[in-house]
């Protein structure tokens, strides 16, 4: 009986705490004269959450798929590894408040750039890290940032994150958008067990202590 009550209370808590879904459309952000950046860093639930919490100049982050050839792919198709797409996010930002260089710094602090076959618990090319540049300036900044990270000797293995030309982006299904807000319990459980934060803390904790 206690178990049944606990389950009922847990379900009630999850339902009551979850915010109402807010549908994101890419066009609504394009019409606001915002700059856009595209990053792949493994599970887009986590990457989206990290960017949305990073800086007030970031207006919105949309989860989706990029880098492949199939038009309008589904989550199941991308996660199977058959489309060539990466799980990715598009970051819409106000360049007067946050720079592309700052976005690159956020990105490097949320991934394992030495893993060429996925990120943490998620394996396969579809979960690998990559930076998709939208113009030559973004390309130059990304390449410079990658070279500086390599020279820092922060990692004991080569930096293998690819820098690729952006071609197209397909928004993921609505239930993936703001997943960390809609499903906080499931999200925290997944994130903890993925090993992402444990790895990132082991790499960057010393920098935090020095600040």
Steps between C-alpha positions, in 0.01 A plus 500: 500500500783740588663425167181579313459828689861597431457430129179704494663794680802486272283507188298787643815696582645446154175604334450807716858623468532458125441829317252523217668420166605807302537428133813636337506599134826588332336770288394698807866544595621569147259793487658662805829588327692263723825325413502121489758235589476123461671246725492124547603365838333169556155480657323821402297502824823579685653736246178701475478530879863610534471773239164630624648545847831647380438866415214749490601596146386156386137546402409142410647156435328252268577128493520329163697312240773614259790379290325217318327454167151381590235772497276542804640201691331360809665442835491122451668532161777727629564296813535187287806657336367447148449864392841660544338764721627612839284581799560874519372834622455837339579792728326829426682785667532876518857579383488832684480307828692180437764421240553191289831452680312481829270238352805298397627516858165368625513223243848377593395489865205270425661226288781249487682626189732197495224247425442440128228237539237660719474678831507328837238220518362572150702329231519550125571780252153643558611596853847629416601862563524747214483872427302603194606842374255730320758735347875547464527704818348220706730251326812702583395552862417131543831386353692746717311394810565132428872564447522692827330216685741252345798712605371537855571132571174488692440154359750219469360389165461684167203733447290326235189720491429571134436846357253464215311731267138543596250385236161434654332452836185308582323577823451196722160383616332733746533262795878537477491881529579622854498139614686595817207722600217277386642183656738611777512167686568289193746756370702513822503121523626468142757775536645364823531149358648619170828594668500842333525717811747270672734527201458876463559558870819296486631715214385849594468503880850640549413799283192568712709492819746753356222754427 
